[in-house]
Amino acid sequence: MGTWIKETDKAIYLMQGGYYISKISKYPSKSNPNEKVLNISGMKSWFRRADSPRGMTVAQSGPEPKPVPRQAVPTPSTPEPSSGSRQANASGVNLIKSFEGLRLKAYQDAVGVWTIGYGTTRGVKPGQEISEAQAEALLKTDLNRFERAVNQAVRVPINDNQFAALVSFSYNVGAGALRSSTLLKKLNRRDFYGAANELPRWNRAGGRVLAGLTRRRNAERALFLGQDYRRFL
């Protein structure tokens, strides 16, 4: 299913199937009361999607779009048992795909690592090209690896959203970083909120704070806490 952009008086939305999956709000201008402003940097990830928007509508009136319906998720106070074969849920996979983007030709990431597909780095060579189906297969292989790492590292029961957020975090920073993190130490002491609040600290690459990493960590924290992570996509 494709995506498109919808503008209203209050916001700009990334739409899919009649609902929005990401939103950028407008705010009154401080210098001109007749104008509104918005931060369009968040739109970059919209155009890195495999189903990036190719059209736009402008609504002069009517109700604001509604977010994609989601099922109620357990909060940190109602964890679910862990499983050795546990997999990231659809929300976690969507978060990973949204931030990694899909690139079918090898490129160097922010710190110079050769990357392809949905953020795959193992065995990638300069000039390499793959199909979308191959990118999906590589994603599945990578997910399996990080799902195992999270299963092995976490010693307390966590719910599906918490598990998925940790898989996304590990997918981005590596399983070794998870294992040695203060985040994991707090989590294994059942300090769920303390663990969640460690996520935003991991927003640097090559010694620099990156806006994309800041949004990703905020999205992972929201997912971990059972909140709406999609506002950060």
N, C-alpha and C positions, 0 to 999 in steps of 0.2 A: 504494500500500500504506500503510495507516494505522500509527500508532504508539501505544504504550501504556507505562505506567510499571510497573516490577516492583521490589518491595522484597524484599531478603533480609537476613540477619543482618549481612552485610558492607557492603552498598551499596544505592543506588537507581539503577536503570538506565532509560534510554530505549530501548525495545525496538522492533524492526521485523523481521518475517519470521523470528522465532525467534532472532535475535541482537541484541546491544545495539549502539547507535550512539553512546551517550554514557553516562558513568558518574560518579556522585558517591559516593566512599567514606565509610564511617563510621569514627569514631575513638573510642577510650575517653575517657570524660569524666574530666577532672582532678578534678572536685569530687565525683563520684558513681561509684564503680566498677561500679555496676549499670546504668549508662546509657551510651549512645553518642551522639555528636554528629556533625553534618555541616553543611557550608556549602551552603545551598539557593540561593544567589544564581545559581549556574550553571544552575538550572532555568528561569530567565526565558526564555532563548533557546529552550527546548523548546516553550514556549507561543506563541512568535512564528512558529513554522513553519507552512507551509500545511497540513501534516498533523499538527497539534498533538495530543498525547494526550488522549483522552476517557475513558480507563478506567485501572484500576490493579489489579494482583494482588500478593498478599503470600505469599511462599514460606516455610513453616515449616522446611523442610529440603530437602535435595537439592543438586546441584551448582550452582555459580555460572554465570550466563549467559556465553556466549563472544562476543567481538567479531565484527562482520561480517567474513567472510573477505576478505582483500585479496591481490592479486598482489604478488609481490616487486617492489620498485622499485629502480632503480639508485641507488647512492650518489653523492655529489659526486665521487668519484674515477673514476667511469665515466660521464662526460657523454655525451649524445647530440647529434648535429648539430642546429643550429638551422634552422628553415624559415620563410620569409616568410609562409606561410599557416598557421602553427602555431596550434593552439587549446588552451585550457585543458582539462585532462583532467577526468574525472568527480569526482575528489577535490577539485579546485580549485573546480568549480562547486558542489559540495555545501558546501564551506567558505563560499563567498560567500553562498549561499542561507541557510545556517544563521545567519550573523551579521547579514545584512541584514534577514531576515524578509520576509514578504509583507504589504504594506499596499495595499489596493485604493482607498483614499481618501487624497488628498494630506495630508501632515502636515509639520511643521517638525522637522528633526533637532536634535541636541544643540547645534548652533551656529546654528540658525535658518534653515537652507536648506530650501526646499520640496522634498519628496521623495515618491516614490510607487513602487509595485511593489516590486521587489527593490533598492531603493536608487537608483533613477533620479532624477536631478536636472535634466537638460536639458529645458527647456520646460515644467516643471511649474508649474501655477497653483493658487492656493487654491481649494478646493472641487472640484477635479478628481476624477473617479472613473473607474476602468478595470475591465476583467474580468481574470480570471486568465490567459486566453490573451493578452491585450494585455500583461500584466506579463511573461510569458515572452518575447514578441516584443521588448519594450524591453530585457530582460536580454540577449538575444542581440545586439542592436545595441550595447549598452554593452560587452559582452564583446569584440566584434569590434574596437571602438575601442581598448580597453586591450591586447588581444592584439597589435595592430599596434604600439602604443607600446612594448611590451616587446621585440618583435622588432627594432625600430629602435634601441633603447637598448643592448641587450646585445650585446657584440662577442666573446663567448667561447661555446664550446659548453656548453649546460646540458641537464639531463635534464627529462623531462616534469613531474615533481613540482616541480622548481625553477622551471620556467616558470610553472606554475599558481600557485605561491605568490606570484610576482612580479605576476601578473595580479590576484590577490586584493588584494595590497598597493596596486597602482596604482588599482584599482577604488575603494578606500576613500580614499586620500589624493590621488589625481590623478597623471596622467602627468608633469606638470611637477615634482612633488615627487620622483618616481623619478629623473628625468633629472638633477636637481641634488643628489642624495643621496650621502652617503659610502658608503652601501650599494652603489650602482651602481659607484662608483669602485673599491671593494674587489673587487667581483665581476669587473669587467673586468680586474683584475690577477690574476685566478684565485685570489683569497683567498676561497674558498667559505665557510669557517667564519666568517671575519671579517664577510662580508656577512650571513650568517645571524644573527649576534649583533647586527647593527645593527637588525634588525626590532623587538625589544622596546622600543627607544628611542622608537618612534613610537606612543605610547599616550596622547597628550593631544589634547583638543579644547577650544577656547576657553580654553586655558591650564590646564585641569584634567586630571589623570590620571583616566581612566575605566576601570572594571573590565572592561567589555565590550571596549574596545580592547586592554587588556592581554591578555585571553584570545585575542582575534583574532590579535594579533601572535605570541603563543606558538604558536597553531595553525599560522600561516603558517611560523614557524621550523621547527616539527616536520615539516611537509610538505616544506619545502625540503631538510631533512636526511634525508628518507626515513623519518622516524619516524611513530608513530601520532598524527596530528593530532586524531583524534576525541575524545581524552580532554579536550580543551579546549572542545568544543562545548557 
